[in-house]
Every structure is written in structure tokens, then in C-alpha cells.
């Protein structure tokens, strides 16, 4: 099967409000596909239609070859799908192991399969030692790891992950990203929504951007970056940190970022030379100096930033 997800002309109304407007795209099998957009853009509504929670007013959805508008086929697709909603929570008065047993039972797994898979996942996510502790005492990072383990219990072919690393500490976020990469390596398909542009850039092979219910761009991260013109930047840090932006004739915009300055320019060669000359004149030590191509965040802001949604 070449395509894990196919959506054609998806449309959804809430009363007179059109939340999703004729969205069409496909996700290849074995692909990590990012789905980005500002709050209220239609991401959650689209995911709920793809996972069979909501029925579209019009359009077609095929997931793993199953017609999601057919109730019998929708059930079959769900049996092969792992879902992590943004606001998902495990049962806090149950232990980690009990949560996994419950989820395995819902998927119709045998007790032997559940026990074996649960131990594997708890060890993978570094919470095996806490397997018999009630989740109420877990940190946010531990809960999120458990939620992902619950989604993985039946070894699904396709994952829908909504903000899987949101608000997590660095260690938990990195562990979850490593697991996503491993699932991709073994051929699983991942549909990922996130506000973390670094995560999207690191993990996704292609990205779709939705705004006001319309899919406005879809391509690889690097090709999307080519949509942004004049957003090359030069980042510099001096010791001591003193900087006068008026010395730059080549700057389009200047931003202060902690102990660094970021200069957007359409002539990076000239900008670098001006910065070196400034450092020599003011007897400043250059701590760091680097030229940056447009980022995925630059693309996102160019396409949807600063506009009403």
C-alpha cells in the first residue's frame, strides 16, 4: 500500500461556520508527515475526521485502505491505528501497568501479548521501575511517555500524534522523538501535529500547513524554506555584548535574542564584513558568528503569522 492516508475535498461545518474547506492531501506509507497551523486553523477538526471521530459534511477519507465513512471499515482501520490526542491522560488512579493492560484489552490482545508488550514499552520509555506505581504520582513527562506507550501497545501501522512533546523536559522530549524515529525506521506511518518548529524540521519528511480551514502549502521542509525570500540571517554574539544596529547598511531587520543579535539580510557577505569591522573598531571579541538559511519558523510566520485566524 503506497498511501496510508488519503483525504479528498474534506469539508466540515459547525452550524454556519466552515471549519475545514475542501482539504485534500495524502500521506505515504512509512512517512512522518507534519500537519501545522495556528490555533483555530482546523487541525483538530481535520484529525477528528481522519480518525473517524467526526463525519465530514462532504469529502472522502481512506486510512490504511479502509473507507472511514463506512462504519465497519472504520473499526478495522482503528484496530491498526494508535492515537495520542493533545489532551490525552492516562487513568491516574491506576498504575502504569494497569493502564497498558486496559488498553491492550481494548485492542483485543491476549494476556500473554499484553504482558510481553507492556514490559517492552515500559523499558523503552524508562518507566519500568514505576510500573506498579499509580500514575497520579507521575511527572508530566512520565505521563506523556506512558500515553505514547498506550498508543503503541498493539503495535499499530499508523500513529496520529498531537503535540507529543508539548511542555516536556528535554530528556522526555528527546526520548519520545527517538521512539518516533525508530517507529519510522521499522516502516510505521506517523501523522504529527506540533507547534514546535524544531520538532517538525527534525522529524518530518513532508509538512502540510493549514490556515483558516484551507491547506495553503505542502512539501518537504527544505522546499518550504525556499518559499521565504530575503530571510537569510546572520547571528552574532560579542564580548562584551554591545551593539549599535545603525552601523549596518545591509540589514533588513535586527532582533535581539538574549546574548545574541540576529540580523536579517539579503546580502550576508556584506553583513558579516560590517560586523567584523564593527568588532575591530570597538575592540569587541566575537564569541560566535554564523549565517543561517530561512527556518521552518520563518516559513510558518511568513504564511500564517500575524494574521487573524
FENWOWO-V536403 format. One record per residue. N is the residue number from 1. RES is the residue in one small letter. PSI is psi in whole degrees, 0 to 359 (* if undefined). Layout:
# FENWOWO-V536403
N_RES_PSI ; N_RES_PSI
This chain:
# FENWOWO-V536403
1_x_119 ; 2_x_329 ; 3_x_126 ; 4_x_328 ; 5_x_135 ; 6_x_124 ; 7_x_130 ; 8_x_117 ; 9_x_45 ; 10_x_129 ; 11_x_135 ; 12_x_129 ; 13_x_144 ; 14_x_98 ; 15_x_236 ; 16_x_354 ; 17_x_125 ; 18_x_105 ; 19_x_326 ; 20_x_131 ; 21_x_86 ; 22_x_45 ; 23_x_130 ; 24_x_133 ; 25_x_170 ; 26_x_155 ; 27_x_126 ; 28_x_149 ; 29_x_135 ; 30_x_12 ; 31_x_147 ; 32_x_111 ; 33_x_124 ; 34_x_142 ; 35_x_105 ; 36_x_155 ; 37_x_157 ; 38_x_168 ; 39_x_136 ; 40_x_9 ; 41_x_343 ; 42_x_8 ; 43_x_306 ; 44_x_319 ; 45_x_317 ; 46_x_315 ; 47_x_319 ; 48_x_328 ; 49_x_318 ; 50_x_326 ; 51_x_2 ; 52_x_8 ; 53_x_321 ; 54_x_147 ; 55_x_129 ; 56_x_155 ; 57_x_329 ; 58_x_162 ; 59_x_174 ; 60_x_147 ; 61_x_127 ; 62_x_125 ; 63_x_120 ; 64_x_32 ; 65_x_358 ; 66_x_141 ; 67_x_111 ; 68_x_355 ; 69_x_358 ; 70_x_120 ; 71_x_318 ; 72_x_318 ; 73_x_328 ; 74_x_319 ; 75_x_318 ; 76_x_319 ; 77_x_318 ; 78_x_329 ; 79_x_339 ; 80_x_16 ; 81_x_138 ; 82_x_132 ; 83_x_131 ; 84_x_93 ; 85_x_158 ; 86_x_320 ; 87_x_21 ; 88_x_146 ; 89_x_139 ; 90_x_170 ; 91_x_115 ; 92_x_338 ; 93_x_11 ; 94_x_158 ; 95_x_170 ; 96_x_315 ; 97_x_320 ; 98_x_322 ; 99_x_318 ; 100_x_322 ; 101_x_319 ; 102_x_312 ; 103_x_318 ; 104_x_322 ; 105_x_322 ; 106_x_330 ; 107_x_358 ; 108_x_23 ; 109_x_155 ; 110_x_160 ; 111_x_320 ; 112_x_316 ; 113_x_317 ; 114_x_314 ; 115_x_315 ; 116_x_312 ; 117_x_322 ; 118_x_315 ; 119_x_315 ; 120_x_312 ; 121_x_319 ; 122_x_324 ; 123_x_319 ; 124_x_318 ; 125_x_7 ; 126_x_27 ; 127_x_19 ; 128_x_321 ; 129_x_341 ; 130_x_16 ; 131_x_330 ; 132_x_17 ; 133_x_138 ; 134_x_140 ; 135_x_339 ; 136_x_330 ; 137_x_5 ; 138_x_149 ; 139_x_169 ; 140_x_319 ; 141_x_318 ; 142_x_321 ; 143_x_318 ; 144_x_323 ; 145_x_319 ; 146_x_320 ; 147_x_317 ; 148_x_321 ; 149_x_320 ; 150_x_321 ; 151_x_334 ; 152_x_355 ; 153_x_321 ; 154_x_14 ; 155_x_59 ; 156_x_163 ; 157_x_335 ; 158_x_138 ; 159_x_140 ; 160_x_111 ; 161_x_117 ; 162_x_109 ; 163_x_55 ; 164_x_339 ; 165_x_10 ; 166_x_126 ; 167_x_14 ; 168_x_157 ; 169_x_163 ; 170_x_319 ; 171_x_313 ; 172_x_318 ; 173_x_317 ; 174_x_320 ; 175_x_315 ; 176_x_319 ; 177_x_322 ; 178_x_321 ; 179_x_319 ; 180_x_316 ; 181_x_320 ; 182_x_319 ; 183_x_321 ; 184_x_318 ; 185_x_325 ; 186_x_10 ; 187_x_6 ; 188_x_155 ; 189_x_135 ; 190_x_123 ; 191_x_110 ; 192_x_127 ; 193_x_138 ; 194_x_152 ; 195_x_356 ; 196_x_104 ; 197_x_328 ; 198_x_318 ; 199_x_314 ; 200_x_317 ; 201_x_321 ; 202_x_321 ; 203_x_328 ; 204_x_138 ; 205_x_325 ; 206_x_156 ; 207_x_136 ; 208_x_138 ; 209_x_125 ; 210_x_139 ; 211_x_128 ; 212_x_41 ; 213_x_2 ; 214_x_139 ; 215_x_112 ; 216_x_347 ; 217_x_146 ; 218_x_122 ; 219_x_183 ; 220_x_156 ; 221_x_316 ; 222_x_322 ; 223_x_326 ; 224_x_323 ; 225_x_334 ; 226_x_348 ; 227_x_338 ; 228_x_116 ; 229_x_147 ; 230_x_26 ; 231_x_20 ; 232_x_141 ; 233_x_156 ; 234_x_127 ; 235_x_130 ; 236_x_147 ; 237_x_132 ; 238_x_160 ; 239_x_113 ; 240_x_159 ; 241_x_90 ; 242_x_135 ; 243_x_135 ; 244_x_103 ; 245_x_343 ; 246_x_345 ; 247_x_350 ; 248_x_115 ; 249_x_348 ; 250_x_2 ; 251_x_135 ; 252_x_325 ; 253_x_150 ; 254_x_131 ; 255_x_135 ; 256_x_130 ; 257_x_89 ; 258_x_241 ; 259_x_18 ; 260_x_163 ; 261_x_135 ; 262_x_122 ; 263_x_117 ; 264_x_136 ; 265_x_155 ; 266_x_7 ; 267_x_74 ; 268_x_327 ; 269_x_313 ; 270_x_320 ; 271_x_314 ; 272_x_315 ; 273_x_322 ; 274_x_322 ; 275_x_318 ; 276_x_317 ; 277_x_319 ; 278_x_316 ; 279_x_319 ; 280_x_317 ; 281_x_324 ; 282_x_4 ; 283_x_46 ; 284_x_146 ; 285_x_128 ; 286_x_110 ; 287_x_316 ; 288_x_150 ; 289_x_119 ; 290_x_150 ; 291_x_133 ; 292_x_137 ; 293_x_167 ; 294_x_141 ; 295_x_169 ; 296_x_327 ; 297_x_321 ; 298_x_317 ; 299_x_312 ; 300_x_313 ; 301_x_325 ; 302_x_321 ; 303_x_324 ; 304_x_347 ; 305_x_146 ; 306_x_15 ; 307_x_155 ; 308_x_144 ; 309_x_*
